[in-house]
Amino acid sequence: MKRIIIIILFFGINLHSFAQKHYEKAYSELKSMLEEKTELNFKRALFTIENAWFDNKLAYTNFEKKISEIATICKQMVERRKLTNYNTANNWAIFMYLTQRIPENDSIPYSYDFDDFLGDKNYSSTFVTRLVKDKKGNCISLPLLYKCIAQDLNAEAKLTLGPSHAWIRHISEEGKFINVELTSGQFPTDGILITELDIKREAIQTGAYFKPLSEKETIAFLLTQLALSYENKFGKLDEFTEKCADLSIKYFEPNVIAYTIKMNKIAKLATKRQQNNQDVSILHRKYIAYQQILKKLGAESINPEEYNKWVNSMKTRKK
């Protein structure tokens, strides 16, 4: 019996270690892109971090094919309506395909998963690889899908972050940035987004929020999503999540999520040490230091209850 238990523990540890290697591989691939050793490819990077959660069992060719199919439909929409002379024609087509009931999407637009938008029931429900299958997503996966399609169409699509939220910005026909909100299927003004998401002036000034991210900054953002996925899968914040956060900050300095990951890691470690009656004074100072950084960035988190209320208000707006 003892031998059986040892064997089970051995295989359990090895399976755990093998699963972690998929995350290391994903980290290395994104790191290589950021260091310009390989070509920056947002679509590939996104697939890579989601595939790590699935133990690399998904095929990139299938994901790429699906995105290509959607991009082709969008291109045809533009051509049929003779809109090719407009700079934002492809952006219009992507928006229509994702948010409206039209023949091209079989009158079934992509919608917000109000039942599990945080992935509490199933973390993979927050993934784009899931979104392209059942057309259900959240405020992160929807704009990420938009950006994937835009990449195939060479259309501008800048990922933009807010507290617990993301959307797309691109230059309009008038030469000004326009906000593309996939959660509600609308084009809210800057003022509306700033007010409803309670974005502080400091957060805009530091670039923590409301800044259209560059391609490198977007890959850096994906590193934080890789770290969060790792935490969900293995139930811990450790050296891996730390190096994801550090590399992310290197290429996107005012990265609120990355600093939060580092701060939460310290908090968990301090709690564990306190339970063992160990000194946590050094950890406490580090925690306070990260709090100060986030405060300078203007990165106050939106109240969870208020965010849930705002999310659910989208149901009314879309009607």
C-alpha positions as CSV (number, residue, x, y, z in Angstrom):
1,M,0.0,0.0,0.0
2,K,2.8,2.4,0.9
3,R,4.5,1.6,-2.4
4,I,1.3,2.4,-4.3
5,I,1.0,5.7,-2.6
6,I,4.7,6.6,-3.3
7,I,4.1,5.7,-7.0
8,I,1.0,7.8,-7.2
9,L,2.8,10.8,-5.6
10,F,5.7,10.3,-8.0
11,F,3.5,10.4,-11.1
12,G,1.5,13.3,-9.7
13,I,4.6,15.4,-9.1
14,N,6.0,14.5,-12.6
15,L,2.7,15.4,-14.3
16,H,2.6,18.7,-12.4
17,S,6.2,19.4,-13.5
18,F,5.4,18.4,-17.1
19,A,2.5,20.8,-17.2
20,Q,4.7,23.6,-15.9
21,K,7.1,23.1,-18.8
22,H,4.3,24.2,-21.2
23,Y,4.2,27.5,-19.3
24,E,8.0,27.9,-19.5
25,K,7.8,27.2,-23.3
26,A,5.2,29.9,-23.6
27,Y,7.2,32.4,-21.6
28,S,10.3,31.7,-23.7
29,E,8.3,32.3,-26.9
30,L,7.0,35.6,-25.8
31,K,10.4,36.6,-24.4
32,S,12.0,35.9,-27.8
33,M,9.4,38.2,-29.5
34,L,10.1,41.0,-27.1
35,E,13.8,40.7,-27.5
36,E,13.3,40.7,-31.3
37,K,14.9,37.3,-31.7
38,T,11.7,36.2,-33.5
39,E,9.0,38.2,-35.2
40,L,6.4,40.0,-33.1
41,N,3.2,38.1,-33.7
42,F,0.3,38.9,-31.5
43,K,-2.0,36.2,-32.7
44,R,0.7,33.5,-32.2
45,A,1.6,34.9,-28.7
46,L,-2.1,34.9,-27.6
47,F,-2.6,31.3,-28.8
48,T,0.6,30.2,-27.1
49,I,-0.4,31.5,-23.6
50,E,-3.8,29.9,-23.8
51,N,-2.4,26.6,-25.2
52,A,-0.2,26.4,-22.1
53,W,-3.3,26.1,-19.9
54,F,-4.4,23.2,-22.2
55,D,-1.0,21.5,-21.8
56,N,-0.2,22.3,-25.5
57,K,-3.0,20.1,-26.8
58,L,-4.4,22.7,-29.2
59,A,-3.3,23.1,-32.8
60,Y,-2.3,26.6,-33.9
61,T,-3.3,25.8,-37.5
62,N,-6.9,25.3,-36.4
63,F,-6.9,28.6,-34.5
64,E,-5.2,30.4,-37.4
65,K,-7.7,28.9,-39.8
66,K,-10.7,30.1,-37.8
67,I,-9.3,33.7,-37.5
68,S,-8.5,33.6,-41.3
69,E,-12.1,32.5,-42.1
70,I,-13.5,35.4,-40.1
71,A,-11.1,37.9,-41.7
72,T,-12.1,36.7,-45.2
73,I,-15.7,37.2,-44.4
74,C,-15.0,40.8,-43.1
75,K,-13.0,41.5,-46.3
76,Q,-15.9,40.4,-48.4
77,M,-18.3,42.6,-46.5
78,V,-16.1,45.6,-47.3
79,E,-15.8,44.7,-51.0
80,R,-19.5,44.0,-51.5
81,R,-20.4,47.4,-50.0
82,K,-17.6,49.1,-52.1
83,L,-16.0,50.5,-48.9
84,T,-12.4,49.8,-49.9
85,N,-11.5,53.5,-50.2
86,Y,-12.1,54.0,-46.5
87,N,-9.2,53.6,-44.1
88,T,-11.4,52.2,-41.4
89,A,-13.5,49.9,-43.6
90,N,-12.0,46.7,-42.1
91,N,-12.5,48.0,-38.6
92,W,-16.2,48.6,-39.5
93,A,-16.5,45.0,-40.8
94,I,-14.9,43.5,-37.7
95,F,-17.2,45.4,-35.4
96,M,-20.3,44.5,-37.4
97,Y,-19.3,40.8,-37.6
98,L,-18.6,40.6,-33.8
99,T,-21.5,42.7,-32.4
100,Q,-24.4,42.8,-34.8
101,R,-27.0,40.3,-36.1
102,I,-26.1,40.1,-39.7
103,P,-26.3,37.3,-42.4
104,E,-22.5,37.0,-42.4
105,N,-22.4,35.7,-38.8
106,D,-25.7,33.8,-39.2
107,S,-27.4,36.4,-37.1
108,I,-25.5,35.2,-34.0
109,P,-23.1,37.9,-32.8
110,Y,-20.4,37.3,-30.3
111,S,-21.7,38.1,-26.8
112,Y,-20.6,38.7,-23.2
113,D,-20.7,35.6,-21.0
114,F,-22.6,37.1,-18.1
115,D,-22.7,33.7,-16.3
116,D,-18.9,33.2,-16.0
117,F,-17.1,36.4,-17.2
118,L,-14.4,36.0,-14.6
119,G,-13.8,32.3,-15.3
120,D,-14.7,31.2,-11.8
121,K,-16.5,28.1,-13.0
122,N,-14.1,27.4,-15.9
123,Y,-11.0,29.6,-16.4
124,S,-10.8,28.7,-20.1
125,S,-14.1,30.4,-20.6
126,T,-12.1,33.7,-20.6
127,F,-10.0,32.5,-23.6
128,V,-10.2,33.6,-27.2
129,T,-9.8,29.9,-28.2
130,R,-13.1,29.3,-26.4
131,L,-14.7,32.5,-27.8
132,V,-14.2,31.5,-31.5
133,K,-16.0,28.2,-30.8
134,D,-19.1,29.3,-28.9
135,K,-19.2,33.1,-29.4
136,K,-19.1,33.7,-25.6
137,G,-16.4,35.9,-24.1
138,N,-15.6,38.7,-21.7
139,C,-14.2,42.2,-21.7
140,I,-10.6,40.9,-22.3
141,S,-11.2,38.0,-24.8
142,L,-13.6,40.1,-27.0
143,P,-11.1,42.9,-27.8
144,L,-8.3,40.3,-28.1
145,L,-10.3,38.5,-30.8
146,Y,-10.9,41.8,-32.6
147,K,-7.2,42.4,-32.6
148,C,-6.5,38.9,-34.0
149,I,-8.8,39.5,-36.9
150,A,-7.4,43.0,-37.4
151,Q,-3.9,41.5,-37.7
152,D,-5.0,39.4,-40.6
153,L,-6.6,42.4,-42.3
154,N,-3.7,44.8,-41.5
155,A,-6.2,47.0,-39.7
156,E,-5.2,49.2,-36.8
157,A,-6.4,47.9,-33.4
158,K,-4.7,49.1,-30.3
159,L,-5.5,47.2,-27.1
160,T,-6.3,49.7,-24.3
161,L,-6.6,49.0,-20.6
162,G,-8.7,50.2,-17.8
163,P,-9.5,48.9,-14.3
164,S,-10.4,45.2,-14.8
165,H,-11.3,46.1,-18.4
166,A,-10.0,46.4,-21.9
167,W,-11.2,47.7,-25.3
168,I,-9.9,48.6,-28.7
169,R,-8.9,52.1,-30.0
170,H,-8.0,53.0,-33.6
171,I,-7.8,56.2,-35.6
172,S,-11.2,57.2,-37.1
173,E,-11.7,58.6,-40.6
174,E,-11.5,62.1,-39.0
175,G,-8.0,61.3,-37.7
176,K,-8.9,61.0,-34.1
177,F,-8.9,58.0,-31.7
178,I,-12.2,56.1,-31.4
179,N,-13.1,53.7,-28.6
180,V,-14.5,50.4,-29.7
181,E,-16.4,48.8,-26.8
182,L,-17.1,45.1,-27.6
183,T,-18.9,44.5,-24.3
184,S,-21.8,46.7,-25.2
185,G,-21.2,46.9,-29.0
186,Q,-20.9,50.7,-28.8
187,F,-18.4,53.6,-29.4
188,P,-18.3,55.4,-26.1
189,T,-16.6,58.7,-25.7
190,D,-13.4,59.1,-23.6
191,G,-15.5,60.9,-21.0
192,I,-18.0,58.1,-20.6
193,L,-15.3,55.4,-20.2
194,I,-13.3,57.5,-17.8
195,T,-16.3,58.2,-15.7
196,E,-17.9,54.7,-15.7
197,L,-14.6,52.9,-15.1
198,D,-13.5,55.6,-12.5
199,I,-10.2,56.1,-14.2
200,K,-8.0,58.5,-12.3
201,R,-6.2,61.4,-14.1
202,E,-2.9,60.1,-12.8
203,A,-3.5,56.7,-14.5
204,I,-4.0,58.4,-17.8
205,Q,-0.9,60.6,-17.3
206,T,1.3,57.6,-16.4
207,G,0.0,55.5,-19.2
208,A,-1.3,52.8,-16.8
209,Y,-4.8,53.2,-18.3
210,F,-6.3,54.6,-21.4
211,K,-3.1,54.3,-23.4
212,P,-3.3,52.6,-26.8
213,L,-0.7,49.9,-26.4
214,S,2.1,49.3,-28.9
215,E,2.7,45.7,-30.2
216,K,5.5,45.1,-27.7
217,E,3.4,46.5,-24.8
218,T,0.6,44.2,-25.9
219,I,2.8,41.2,-25.8
220,A,4.0,42.4,-22.3
221,F,0.4,42.5,-21.3
222,L,0.0,38.9,-22.4
223,L,2.8,37.9,-20.1
224,T,0.6,38.9,-17.2
225,Q,-2.3,36.8,-18.6
226,L,0.1,33.9,-18.7
227,A,1.0,34.4,-15.1
228,L,-2.6,34.6,-14.0
229,S,-3.4,31.5,-16.0
230,Y,-0.5,29.7,-14.2
231,E,-1.9,30.9,-10.8
232,N,-5.3,29.5,-11.7
233,K,-4.0,26.1,-12.9
234,F,-1.4,25.5,-10.2
235,G,-2.9,27.5,-7.3
236,K,0.3,29.5,-6.6
237,L,2.3,32.6,-7.3
238,D,6.0,31.7,-7.4
239,E,9.2,32.3,-9.3
240,F,7.5,31.8,-12.6
241,T,4.8,34.4,-12.1
242,E,7.5,36.7,-10.7
243,K,9.6,36.5,-13.9
244,C,6.5,37.0,-16.0
245,A,5.7,40.2,-14.1
246,D,9.3,41.4,-14.2
247,L,9.6,40.9,-18.0
248,S,6.2,42.5,-18.6
249,I,7.2,45.6,-16.6
250,K,10.5,45.8,-18.6
251,Y,8.5,46.3,-21.8
252,F,5.4,48.0,-20.3
253,E,6.6,49.9,-17.3
254,P,3.2,51.2,-15.9
255,N,1.8,47.7,-15.9
256,V,-0.8,47.6,-13.1
257,I,-1.5,43.9,-13.4
258,A,2.2,43.0,-13.2
259,Y,2.8,45.0,-10.0
260,T,-0.4,43.5,-8.5
261,I,0.9,40.0,-9.2
262,K,4.2,40.8,-7.5
263,M,2.3,42.4,-4.6
264,N,-0.1,39.4,-4.2
265,K,2.8,37.0,-4.2
266,I,4.4,38.8,-1.2
267,A,1.0,38.9,0.6
268,K,0.6,35.1,0.2
269,L,4.2,34.5,1.4
270,A,3.7,36.8,4.4
271,T,0.5,35.0,5.4
272,K,2.2,31.7,5.3
273,R,5.2,32.9,7.4
274,Q,2.8,34.5,9.9
275,Q,1.1,31.2,10.4
276,N,4.5,29.7,11.3
277,N,5.3,32.6,13.6
278,Q,8.1,33.9,11.4
279,D,9.2,37.5,10.9
280,V,7.4,39.3,8.0
281,S,8.8,42.8,8.5
282,I,10.9,42.8,5.3
283,L,8.0,41.4,3.3
284,H,5.7,44.0,4.7
285,R,8.0,46.8,3.6
286,K,8.1,45.3,0.1
287,Y,4.3,45.1,0.0
288,I,4.0,48.8,1.0
289,A,6.5,49.7,-1.7
290,Y,4.4,48.1,-4.4
291,Q,1.3,49.7,-3.0
292,Q,3.1,53.1,-3.4
293,I,4.0,52.3,-6.9
294,L,0.4,51.5,-7.8
295,K,-0.8,54.6,-6.1
296,K,1.6,56.7,-8.1
297,L,0.4,55.0,-11.3
298,G,-3.1,56.1,-10.3
299,A,-4.2,52.5,-10.4
300,E,-6.9,52.2,-7.8
301,S,-9.0,49.0,-8.5
302,I,-12.6,49.4,-9.4
303,N,-14.9,48.1,-6.6
304,P,-15.9,44.5,-7.5
305,E,-19.6,45.2,-6.8
306,E,-19.5,48.3,-8.9
307,Y,-17.8,46.4,-11.7
308,N,-20.4,43.6,-11.6
309,K,-23.1,46.3,-11.7
310,W,-21.5,47.9,-14.7
311,V,-21.0,44.6,-16.5
312,N,-24.7,43.7,-16.0
313,S,-25.8,47.1,-17.2
314,M,-24.5,46.0,-20.6
315,K,-27.5,43.6,-20.9
316,T,-29.8,46.6,-21.0
317,R,-27.6,48.7,-23.3
318,K,-27.4,46.0,-26.0
319,K,-31.2,45.8,-26.2
